[in-house]
Amino acid sequence: MNDISDILSALLDQHSRISEAEDEFKMMLDEDKSLLNDYKEWCDERGYDTKTGYQDYFDELMESRDSIWENINE
């Protein structure tokens, strides 16, 4: 099983824009049915909608990273 959280985090680290990471992930899902099935299961486990789950995760991840930087700067 693919670790979707790790894949999404890595994509976000690789790209300067969230939209680029989203585009690459969508392309990966189109090309790999096993990844798509894992993604659907991942969304189900976390209560995400499959249409927006990766976007919701990116938003949460960015909020978490911003929070870390805010705490460091205080």
Secondary structure in CASP SS format (residue, H / E / C, confidence):
PFRMAT SS
TARGET T0000
AUTHOR 0000-0000-0000
METHOD secondary structure of the structure
MODEL  1
M C 1.00
N C 1.00
D C 1.00
I H 1.00
S H 1.00
D H 1.00
I H 1.00
L H 1.00
S H 1.00
A H 1.00
L H 1.00
L H 1.00
D H 1.00
Q H 1.00
H C 1.00
S C 1.00
R C 1.00
I H 1.00
S H 1.00
E H 1.00
A H 1.00
E H 1.00
D H 1.00
E H 1.00
F H 1.00
K H 1.00
M H 1.00
M H 1.00
L H 1.00
D H 1.00
E H 1.00
D C 1.00
K H 1.00
S H 1.00
L H 1.00
L H 1.00
N H 1.00
D H 1.00
Y H 1.00
K H 1.00
E H 1.00
W H 1.00
C H 1.00
D H 1.00
E H 1.00
R H 1.00
G C 1.00
Y C 1.00
D C 1.00
T C 1.00
K C 1.00
T C 1.00
G H 1.00
Y H 1.00
Q H 1.00
D H 1.00
Y H 1.00
F H 1.00
D H 1.00
E H 1.00
L H 1.00
M H 1.00
E H 1.00
S H 1.00
R H 1.00
D H 1.00
S H 1.00
I H 1.00
W H 1.00
E H 1.00
N H 1.00
I H 1.00
N H 1.00
E C 1.00
END
